[in-house]
């Protein structure tokens, strides 16, 4: 944000500087003001004292993470430790985007996180998915070792309608990872779902209290994408089906949350992971909650 509160998204990046489109103030890429037209020292103006707001920036797995208040952030390596360990044999940072689908979901982002973190709903909401992972029908997969990954049915190796694909498995996966699917949620807005041959990544951006923009990126090996006739539709179409089922049910939950008669219900044993989003939010706004 510039001196006049104008967000610089959409500003011009020219060489090694950022130009504000409003008053043409120019900043270097570290946010230090370089030039301000018609602002001079005899006005009491000192350009060295003017900087853009500093943010924290880290990277992992090919993703760039930004924290607006870095002094308040937990150590980054601790935040991504579980995901880094769980996906250590997946070549995520070397994959390429094969397809992107964007969604506008009329639901609060926390409802979408909550939905991602449990499969109690999978039986009634995702019949096609349950054909690939029958364990989802059994108590919502409550007895599964989620860190090990969810097991496919016999003969299935990936998330497609048939459970099979012509793409090769990622080199270096262990035997479990060749037969299972792994997922993780990096709060507040990144979902990573890894199959043996592709990875689906979801980036959430809250637009309002009841609207969330989601970009879903489908990642594949460069080796596969350079093959003649490369086609990722088997994975993308299956995910698009499952995604639309999820977004539709999340939108209905949002309608219920907004109803005047809504009261917090009872959690089932299959929804233990839903405590995560509550802990995350409570840790950050708990001090503002008044009984």
Secondary structure by P-SEA (a helix, b strand, c coil): cccccccccccccccccccccccbbbbcccccccccccccccccccccccccbbbbbbbcccbbbbbccccccccccccaaaaaaaacccccccccccbbbbbbccccaaaaaaaaacccccccccaaaaaacccccccccccccccccccccccccccccccccccccccccccccccbbbbbbcccbbbbbbcccbbbbbbbbbccccbbbbbbbbbbbccccccccccaaaaaaaaaaaaaaaaaaaaaaaaaaacccccbbbbcccccccaaaaaaaaaaccccccc
